[in-house]
Structure formats: structure tokens, C-alpha cells
Amino acid sequence: MQVTLFIHAPGVHVLSERRFPKDIRKDELQQRVEIVTGIPPATQRLELVHGDGRVANCASFPPDVAILQAWGASDGMQIQVHDKRGPLLADEESVTKYELSDEQYAARHDTLRAYKQAHGLGRFASNTGTAGAAKVTDKHQLDDQHKDGVECGARCMVDTGDGFERRGTVRFIGPTKFAPGFWVGVEFDEPVGKNDGSVQGERYFETRMHYGGFVRLAHVHVGEQYASEQIDDELEL
């Protein structure tokens, strides 16, 4: 017997209608929920919202319990999914903007000016012809992290620092107006981002709302092993 429920994860702006076996185990339900929301079972807090507004929590149920039966779930009810980790990415809209004096900016080593100076680019280019070679050799070596292969269009995994990964595609690399230093703009495979590629009115790349995010270069790993995963339809009953 199947039951149709709405999966609502407000933290990642996901609302999806799905069908589940009425006797599905709690741990199996959490795995299905991860496919929809990207939130791992270990950090999920699930609640069933009844038609009359009552909310039932699943924390007290063991992993092997038939959770939907225990909840008394029926068609049209909503499972709310909360991530106990909180937001995975910094909200760029809330970043406090501060100004540096020219002397303070010149003293920093993580700025666009410092990068150009180190590699002889732009107005710091020499006339010996070596600047062009440096540009080709070091075009991926931003923010002193030397991340070979981090370029627009590359498939990537963003390390959130807690053992969980978010996959996507690199869409932007460079300095921004919302915070100092170099940033990597990522179009995520799931709606786990904070924007659509623009921050504070400045557009850096194009994507759907909540699929875009900006992270530091040190947290980005690239490679074809991070290609998007195809999910069988039968897993999404």
C-alpha cells in the first residue's frame, strides 16, 4: 500500500510530492528523503504535519520501525525535513562589507593585486614576454591554493567541513564585491545554495534561485568523478 506525501525542506527550499510504501522503515525513508533534499540521514530531523496542524516528531522511533504507520500518515500530509547542521553555506547577502585603506590592501597577500604582482599580469606585466607564459602556467593558481584544474565548467565537490559533500559545476572564479579575496561560484546539482549567481545586485553567473553559491577555493575539489549522479526512477516512488 502506498501513501502520497509532500516533502518540505524549508532550509534548502525544496517542496516535492512523493509516494512511499506505507510500511517503509524509518531508515529507508530517511535515505529517500536525502535523494530529494540532499540532507544526509544523520543530520535530518523529520516531522509529520497532520491536516489539523498537529506535528509528530520521529526522533523517538528506532531505525527499523514502520515510521509512516507509526505516525498514522495518510495521503496529502507533509513531512518537514530540518537540517540539524544549520545552513551549509555562508549567506553572502548578510556579509558585512568593510573598506580597506590602500596601504592595508597593498599589504595583503590574498588579493587580486597581489596575484597580478606575483605573476606579472595586467599593469604589472614586464616587457620580456615572460608574463604571458606565467599566465598560461598559473591560470588556475588562485588565492595561493594552487588548485590545478579549477576552471569554469569543471565538475566539482564542495567540502562543507563536516564530512558531507555538495556536488556541482564551477561557474565563476575571481574576486567579488561582497567580500575580499578570491571566490569560486558554484552551480549546485541540488537547491542547497543561497542565490542565483548574483549577490547584492551584482551578477557573477546565471543559474536558478537557490542553486548558486560562493565558497573559498580551498573547499573546492574538481574532477570527472564528481559528475552528476543519475537516480533511477524506481528509487523515487
C-alpha positions, 0 to 999 in steps of 0.5 A: 500500500502506498501513501502520497506525501509532500516533502518540505525542506524549508532550509534548502527550499525544496517542496516535492510530492512523493509516494512511499510504501506505507510500511517503509522503515524509518531508515529507508525513508530517511535515505529517500528523503536525502535523494530529494533534499540532499540532507544526509540521514544523520543530520535530518530531523523529520516531522509529520504535519497532520491536516489539523496542524498537529506535528509528530516528531520521529526522533523517538522511533528506532531505525527499523520501525514502520515510521509512516504507520507509526505516525498514522500518515495518510495521503496529502500530509507533509513531512518537514525535513530540518537540517540539524547542521544549520545552513551549509553555506555562508549567506553572502547577502548578510556579509558585512562589507568593510573598506580597506585603506590602500596601504592595508590592501597593498599589504595583503597577500590574498588579493587580486593585486597581489596575484597580478604582482606575483605573476606579472599580469595586467599593469604589472606585466614586464616587457620580456614576454615572460608574463604571458607564459606565467599566465598560461602556467598559473591560470588556475593558481588562485588565492595561493591554493594552487588548485590545478584544474579549477576552471569554469565548467569543471565538475566539482565537490564542495567540502562543507567541513563536516564530512558531507559533500555538495556536488556541482559545476564551477561557474565563476572564479575571481574576486567579488564585491561582497567580500575580499579575496578570491571566490569560486561560484558554484552551480549546485546539482541540488537547491542547497545554495543561497542565490542565483549567481548574483549577490547584492545586485551584482551578477557573477553567473546565471543559474536558478534561485537557490542553486548558486553559491560562493565558497573559498577555493580551498573547499573546492575539489574538481574532477570527472568523478564528481559528475552528476549522479543519475537516480533511477526512477524506481528509487523515487516512488 
